[in-house]
């Protein structure tokens, strides 16, 4: 009985203490503030704000899909319901952590970050003329166009008689109709570079055509196919396309380089930050391997 009375006495003392504490105005104000803050956080977490442009975009997509200039009220409501439904499902998926271990989502987010970085780098920026000129000087050798040749020929699988080329007409612009045997590529060839001719007919044939004067008959020339009497019709001199002809391609190349530079800079900075926080670790451990990977990434040149 004495023990039970002691417990009841303790309970009464604690209850009285709580009443005095809760009766303090300052504590009541703090408690009410905490409740309001907690409710506000709970409400804000469940509040869905979707911008008007997002709703308008969804309506335009549905109108295009339905091939109608304007949606009816019911169709507009359906478009809005789809937008809201997608947003609610997305938020619930995040709440459940479904994005954490999904490799597809991780890769998509990484690519989206890279794209955003590229667009930020290029926003409002155009290449300077000097940059394009420097890029042209760098890339121009790869755009060099070799000399090309157009020719007609008389073909035979067996050697021609002596002096056959001299008996062909010198005034005709083309090969005589019906002369020689049928050739798989036809009697007219062009415009081919010396390398292209060498690849098809052989190097000696190509060299002879490349050094022949335009309009004269030469041959017989042997090739992988047989024998040819050849008349060079046109010689197109080697050239490098001028700057203005390649301007659009130069702008595209500059844009691509800016994108690559933005991606490289972002990855390098992130790797530097990772390496700074990683500290030293055994290279044989996963942490050590990642530290080495971060070091290599941060030191790579563009």
C-alpha positions as CSV (number, residue, x, y, z in Angstrom):
1,X,0.0,0.0,0.0
2,X,2.9,2.3,0.8
3,X,4.5,1.6,-2.6
4,X,1.3,2.3,-4.4
5,X,0.8,5.6,-2.6
6,X,4.3,6.6,-3.5
7,X,3.7,6.0,-7.2
8,X,0.4,8.0,-7.1
9,X,2.3,10.8,-5.4
10,X,5.0,10.8,-8.0
11,X,2.4,10.9,-10.8
12,X,0.7,13.9,-9.2
13,X,3.9,15.8,-8.9
14,X,4.8,15.1,-12.6
15,X,1.3,16.1,-13.7
16,X,1.5,19.3,-11.8
17,X,4.9,20.1,-13.2
18,X,3.6,19.6,-16.8
19,X,0.7,21.8,-16.1
20,X,3.0,24.6,-14.9
21,X,5.3,24.2,-17.9
22,X,2.4,24.1,-20.4
23,X,0.9,27.1,-18.7
24,X,3.9,29.3,-19.6
25,X,2.9,31.6,-22.5
26,X,6.3,31.4,-24.1
27,X,6.2,27.7,-24.2
28,X,2.7,27.7,-25.6
29,X,3.8,30.1,-28.3
30,X,6.8,27.9,-29.2
31,X,4.6,24.8,-29.3
32,X,2.0,26.4,-31.5
33,X,4.8,27.7,-33.8
34,X,6.2,24.2,-34.1
35,X,2.8,22.8,-35.0
36,X,2.2,25.5,-37.6
37,X,5.7,24.9,-39.1
38,X,5.2,21.1,-39.2
39,X,1.8,21.5,-40.8
40,X,3.2,24.0,-43.3
41,X,5.9,21.6,-44.3
42,X,3.4,18.7,-44.6
43,X,1.1,20.9,-46.7
44,X,3.9,22.2,-48.9
45,X,5.2,18.7,-49.6
46,X,1.8,17.7,-50.9
47,X,1.1,21.0,-52.8
48,X,1.4,20.5,-56.5
49,X,2.3,23.5,-58.6
50,X,2.3,23.0,-62.4
51,X,3.2,26.1,-64.5
52,X,0.7,27.3,-67.1
53,X,3.1,26.7,-70.0
54,X,3.2,23.0,-69.0
55,X,-0.6,22.7,-69.2
56,X,-0.7,24.7,-72.5
57,X,2.0,22.5,-74.0
58,X,0.1,19.4,-73.1
59,X,-3.1,20.9,-74.7
60,X,-1.1,21.7,-77.9
61,X,0.2,18.1,-78.1
62,X,-3.3,16.7,-77.6
63,X,-4.7,19.1,-80.2
64,X,-2.0,18.0,-82.7
65,X,-2.6,14.4,-82.0
66,X,-6.4,14.8,-82.5
67,X,-5.8,17.1,-85.6
68,X,-8.1,19.7,-84.2
69,X,-7.4,23.5,-83.9
70,X,-8.9,23.7,-80.4
71,X,-9.8,21.3,-77.7
72,X,-13.3,21.0,-76.3
73,X,-13.8,21.6,-72.6
74,X,-13.9,17.8,-72.0
75,X,-10.7,17.3,-74.0
76,X,-9.0,20.1,-72.2
77,X,-9.9,18.6,-68.9
78,X,-8.5,15.2,-70.0
79,X,-5.2,16.9,-71.0
80,X,-5.0,18.6,-67.6
81,X,-5.8,15.3,-65.8
82,X,-3.0,13.6,-67.6
83,X,-0.5,16.3,-66.6
84,X,-1.6,16.1,-63.0
85,X,-1.7,12.3,-63.0
86,X,1.9,12.2,-64.3
87,X,3.1,14.7,-61.7
88,X,1.5,12.8,-58.8
89,X,2.9,9.5,-60.0
90,X,6.3,11.1,-60.4
91,X,6.3,12.5,-56.9
92,X,5.1,9.3,-55.4
93,X,7.9,7.4,-57.2
94,X,10.4,9.8,-55.7
95,X,8.9,9.4,-52.3
96,X,9.3,5.7,-52.5
97,X,12.9,6.0,-53.7
98,X,12.3,4.3,-57.0
99,X,14.8,6.5,-58.8
100,X,17.8,5.5,-56.6
101,X,18.8,2.2,-58.1
102,X,17.4,2.5,-61.6
103,X,20.3,2.6,-64.1
104,X,18.2,4.0,-66.9
105,X,17.0,6.9,-64.7
106,X,20.5,7.6,-63.5
107,X,21.9,7.6,-67.1
108,X,19.0,9.9,-68.2
109,X,19.7,12.4,-65.4
110,X,23.4,12.4,-66.2
111,X,22.7,13.1,-69.9
112,X,20.2,15.8,-69.0
113,X,22.8,17.5,-66.8
114,X,25.4,17.4,-69.6
115,X,22.8,18.8,-72.0
116,X,21.9,21.6,-69.6
117,X,25.6,22.4,-69.1
118,X,26.1,22.6,-72.9
119,X,23.1,24.8,-73.4
120,X,24.3,27.1,-70.6
121,X,27.7,27.4,-72.2
122,X,26.2,28.2,-75.6
123,X,23.5,30.5,-74.4
124,X,23.6,33.8,-76.3
125,X,27.1,33.1,-77.7
126,X,28.1,33.2,-81.3
127,X,31.5,32.2,-82.7
128,X,33.9,35.2,-83.3
129,X,35.2,35.5,-86.9
130,X,38.8,35.0,-85.6
131,X,37.7,31.7,-84.0
132,X,36.2,30.5,-87.3
133,X,39.3,31.5,-89.2
134,X,41.5,29.6,-86.8
135,X,39.3,26.6,-87.0
136,X,39.4,26.8,-90.9
137,X,43.2,26.8,-90.9
138,X,43.1,23.7,-88.7
139,X,40.5,21.8,-90.7
140,X,41.3,22.9,-94.2
141,X,43.9,20.2,-94.9
142,X,41.2,17.5,-94.4
143,X,38.9,19.3,-96.9
144,X,41.5,19.3,-99.7
145,X,40.0,17.9,-102.9
146,X,42.5,16.2,-105.2
147,X,42.6,16.6,-109.0
148,X,39.8,14.7,-110.8
149,X,39.6,13.4,-114.3
150,X,36.8,12.5,-116.7
151,X,37.5,10.3,-119.7
152,X,36.0,8.0,-122.3
153,X,37.6,4.8,-123.5
154,X,37.4,2.0,-126.0
155,X,37.7,-1.3,-124.2
156,X,38.9,-4.7,-125.3
157,X,39.6,-7.8,-123.3
158,X,42.5,-8.7,-125.6
159,X,45.4,-6.4,-126.7
160,X,44.7,-3.9,-129.4
161,X,46.4,-4.0,-132.8
162,X,49.4,-1.7,-133.2
163,X,48.5,1.9,-133.9
164,X,44.9,1.5,-132.8
165,X,44.8,4.8,-130.9
166,X,46.2,6.7,-133.8
167,X,43.3,5.6,-136.0
168,X,40.6,7.0,-133.7
169,X,39.1,10.4,-134.6
170,X,40.8,13.3,-132.9
171,X,38.0,15.8,-133.5
172,X,35.2,13.9,-131.7
173,X,34.5,14.9,-128.2
174,X,33.4,11.4,-127.1
175,X,34.4,7.9,-127.9
176,X,33.2,6.6,-131.3
177,X,29.8,4.9,-130.9
178,X,30.0,1.1,-131.0
179,X,33.8,1.1,-130.8
180,X,35.3,-1.7,-128.8
181,X,33.6,-4.2,-126.4
182,X,31.0,-3.4,-123.8
183,X,32.6,-2.4,-120.5
184,X,30.8,-3.0,-117.1
185,X,31.1,0.7,-116.1
186,X,30.3,2.1,-119.5
187,X,32.4,4.1,-122.0
188,X,32.3,7.3,-119.9
189,X,34.2,7.6,-116.6
190,X,34.4,10.5,-114.3
191,X,35.1,12.5,-112.4
192,X,37.6,10.3,-110.5
193,X,40.7,11.1,-108.6
194,X,44.0,9.3,-109.3
195,X,43.6,7.3,-106.2
196,X,40.0,6.2,-107.2
197,X,41.3,5.2,-110.7
198,X,44.2,3.3,-109.1
199,X,41.8,1.4,-106.9
200,X,39.6,0.3,-109.8
201,X,41.9,0.1,-112.8
202,X,45.4,-0.1,-111.3
203,X,48.2,2.4,-110.4
204,X,49.9,2.4,-113.8
205,X,46.6,3.1,-115.6
206,X,45.8,5.9,-113.2
207,X,49.2,7.6,-113.6
208,X,48.9,7.5,-117.4
209,X,45.5,9.2,-117.3
210,X,46.5,11.7,-114.7
211,X,49.5,12.9,-116.8
212,X,47.8,12.8,-120.2
213,X,47.0,16.0,-122.1
214,X,43.3,16.7,-122.3
215,X,41.7,15.8,-125.7
216,X,44.4,13.4,-126.9
217,X,44.1,9.6,-127.3
218,X,46.5,7.6,-125.3
219,X,47.1,3.8,-125.0
220,X,46.6,1.0,-125.2
221,X,46.7,1.0,-121.4
222,X,46.3,-2.3,-119.5
223,X,44.1,-2.6,-116.4
224,X,42.6,-5.3,-114.3
225,X,39.8,-5.6,-116.9
226,X,41.9,-5.8,-120.1
227,X,43.0,-3.1,-122.5
228,X,41.9,0.5,-123.1
229,X,42.3,3.3,-125.5
230,X,41.7,6.4,-123.4
231,X,40.8,10.0,-124.2
232,X,40.9,12.5,-121.2
233,X,37.9,14.8,-121.6
234,X,38.3,17.0,-118.5
235,X,40.8,17.7,-115.8
236,X,39.5,19.3,-112.6
237,X,42.4,20.8,-110.7
238,X,43.0,20.1,-107.1
239,X,41.5,22.7,-104.7
240,X,40.8,23.5,-101.1
241,X,37.3,24.9,-100.6
242,X,37.5,28.6,-99.5
243,X,36.5,29.8,-96.1
244,X,33.0,31.1,-97.1
245,X,32.1,27.9,-98.8
246,X,32.7,26.0,-95.5
247,X,31.3,28.7,-93.1
248,X,28.2,26.7,-92.1
249,X,30.3,23.6,-91.4
250,X,32.8,25.7,-89.4
251,X,30.0,27.0,-87.2
252,X,28.7,23.5,-86.6
253,X,32.3,22.3,-85.8
254,X,32.7,25.3,-83.4
255,X,29.4,24.5,-81.7
256,X,30.4,20.9,-81.2
257,X,33.7,21.8,-79.7
258,X,32.0,24.2,-77.3
259,X,29.7,21.4,-76.2
260,X,32.6,19.0,-75.7
261,X,34.5,21.6,-73.7
262,X,31.5,22.3,-71.4
263,X,31.1,18.6,-70.7
264,X,34.8,18.1,-70.1
265,X,35.0,21.1,-67.7
266,X,32.0,19.9,-65.7
267,X,33.3,16.3,-65.4
268,X,36.8,17.5,-64.5
269,X,35.5,19.9,-61.8
270,X,33.3,17.2,-60.3
271,X,36.2,14.7,-60.3
272,X,38.4,17.3,-58.6
273,X,35.8,17.8,-55.9
274,X,35.4,14.1,-55.4
275,X,39.1,13.5,-55.2
276,X,39.5,16.3,-52.6
277,X,36.9,14.6,-50.4
278,X,38.1,11.1,-50.9
279,X,41.5,11.3,-49.2
280,X,44.0,8.5,-49.4
281,X,42.9,4.9,-49.6
282,X,44.3,1.6,-50.6
283,X,44.3,1.2,-54.4
284,X,43.1,-2.4,-54.0
285,X,39.8,-1.3,-52.4
286,X,36.8,0.1,-54.2
287,X,37.4,3.5,-52.6
288,X,41.0,3.5,-53.9
289,X,40.0,2.5,-57.4
290,X,37.4,5.3,-57.5
291,X,40.0,7.8,-56.2
292,X,42.3,6.7,-59.0
293,X,39.5,7.1,-61.5
294,X,38.7,10.6,-60.2
295,X,42.4,11.6,-60.5
296,X,42.5,10.4,-64.1
297,X,39.3,12.1,-65.0
298,X,40.5,15.4,-63.4
299,X,43.8,15.3,-65.3
300,X,42.5,14.4,-68.8
301,X,43.0,17.0,-71.5
302,X,40.3,17.9,-73.9
